[in-house]
Amino acid sequence: MCRNIKSLANLEPPATEEEIRAAALQYVRKVSGVNKPSKANEAAFLAAVEAVTTASTTLLALLKTNAPPKNREEEAAKAKARSAKRFDR
């Protein structure tokens, strides 16, 4: 599951709220070991997603770097090439 979490720092344009929440959801799914929580655990699961989203948003806002921002299209092309190499053995 965590393989789907993309780096969200230092991107141009910056990561959207939806991207940050999607990464938080993937993280909580991995930590909890479930894709969809039971009704009994749904509130705790959603609270964790919100907490991780908030923490991630804060982290991304506070990070400083001297490196130029990464181009989203170039990074996507690199990821696609890595994936093709990994699965085209």
C-alpha positions as CSV (number, residue, x, y, z in Angstrom):
1,M,0.0,0.0,0.0
2,C,2.7,2.6,0.9
3,R,4.2,2.2,-2.5
4,N,1.4,4.5,-3.7
5,I,2.3,7.4,-1.4
6,K,4.1,10.0,-3.5
7,S,6.5,12.6,-2.2
8,L,4.6,15.8,-1.8
9,A,7.4,18.1,-0.8
10,N,8.9,20.8,-3.1
11,L,6.6,20.3,-6.0
12,E,5.6,22.9,-8.6
13,P,2.7,23.4,-8.4
14,P,2.5,22.6,-4.7
15,A,0.6,19.5,-3.4
16,T,-3.1,20.0,-3.2
17,E,-5.3,19.3,-0.1
18,E,-6.7,16.2,-2.0
19,E,-3.2,14.8,-2.6
20,I,-2.3,15.3,1.0
21,R,-5.5,13.7,2.3
22,A,-5.0,10.7,-0.2
23,A,-1.5,10.2,1.2
24,A,-2.8,10.4,4.8
25,L,-5.5,7.8,3.9
26,Q,-2.9,5.4,2.5
27,Y,-0.8,5.8,5.6
28,V,-3.6,5.1,8.0
29,R,-4.7,2.1,5.9
30,K,-1.1,0.7,6.1
31,V,-0.8,1.3,9.8
32,S,-4.2,-0.1,10.7
33,G,-4.0,-3.0,8.3
34,V,-7.4,-2.4,6.8
35,N,-8.7,-0.7,3.6
36,K,-12.1,0.0,5.0
37,P,-12.7,0.0,8.7
38,S,-15.6,-1.7,10.4
39,K,-18.5,0.5,11.7
40,A,-17.0,0.1,15.2
41,N,-13.7,1.5,14.1
42,E,-14.8,4.0,11.5
43,A,-14.7,7.1,13.8
44,A,-11.2,6.3,15.0
45,F,-10.0,5.6,11.4
46,L,-11.4,8.9,10.1
47,A,-10.0,10.8,13.0
48,A,-6.6,9.3,12.3
49,V,-6.9,10.3,8.6
50,E,-7.7,13.9,9.6
51,A,-4.9,14.1,12.2
52,V,-2.3,12.8,9.6
53,T,-3.7,15.2,7.0
54,T,-3.3,18.1,9.4
55,A,0.2,17.0,10.4
56,S,1.3,16.6,6.8
57,T,-0.1,19.9,5.8
58,T,1.8,21.6,8.6
59,L,5.0,19.7,7.8
60,L,4.8,20.7,4.1
61,A,4.2,24.3,5.0
62,L,7.2,24.4,7.4
63,L,9.8,22.6,5.2
64,K,12.6,24.8,3.8
65,T,14.8,23.8,0.9
66,N,17.4,25.4,-1.3
67,A,16.7,23.0,-4.1
68,P,14.5,24.1,-7.0
69,P,11.0,22.8,-7.1
70,K,10.5,19.5,-8.8
71,N,8.4,19.5,-12.0
72,R,5.3,17.3,-11.6
73,E,5.3,16.1,-15.2
74,E,9.0,15.1,-15.1
75,E,8.6,13.3,-11.8
76,A,5.6,11.4,-13.1
77,A,7.6,10.4,-16.2
78,K,10.4,9.2,-14.0
79,A,8.0,7.1,-11.9
80,K,6.4,5.6,-15.0
81,A,9.9,4.6,-16.3
82,R,10.8,3.0,-12.9
83,S,7.5,1.1,-12.9
84,A,8.0,-0.1,-16.4
85,K,11.5,-1.3,-15.6
86,R,10.3,-3.0,-12.4
87,F,7.5,-4.9,-14.2
88,D,9.1,-5.5,-17.6
89,R,11.7,-8.0,-16.5
